[in-house]
Amino acid sequence: GSDIIGYDDLRYIKILHYDFDGAIHEGELMANVRVADELLEIFFALYEAKYPLTSVKLVGDFGEPFDDGLSMAANNTSMFCYRFVTGTKKLSRHGYGGAIDINPRLNPYIDGDRIVPENGIQYADRSLGEPGMIDHDDLCYQLFIEHGWTWGGDWSGDKDYQHFSKDLGYR
């Protein structure tokens, strides 16, 4: 595979989802063509189960197209973000449309004392068990794993509880 990603490699997906108040919203994702169909299946199953998502909007809707900081702080579920793995020159799986962050404020990235997004600090306590918090018993976890994705909450060092990704064969 090549590290070049073009518009032909991406698909725009519209979904329906429930929020935490039980209201239905339209959502938008940019995904790699190789996972577009299975994402529609996953999000349809989440919708049928009334799984709560604060919002599902494109990262650029938050005014920072190559930075998902504001999107994460808003607890927005998002996928495509053309950026590198933090501290490297390697394109993130988000940059290929092969990774997704689900309810990131409720499922923060934790590396030692560093918690991202910062307003997710109370959710570093994974025993809270609130709706939208991902663990091994969670429907969202089960659906992504069934489709061959891996979960950042299973990483051995740092933990990325919001993050699911799939190896699409890019270098």
Secondary structure, DSSP 4 states (H G I P E B T S, - for coil): --S---GGGEEEEEEEEE-TTS-EEEEEEEEETTTHHHHHHHHHHHHHTT-B-SEE--GGGGT-TT--HHHHHTTEEB-----BPTTSSSBPGGGGT-EEE-STTTS-EEETTEEESGGGGGGG-TTS--TT---TT-HHHHHHHHTT-EEGGG-SSSEETTEEE---S--
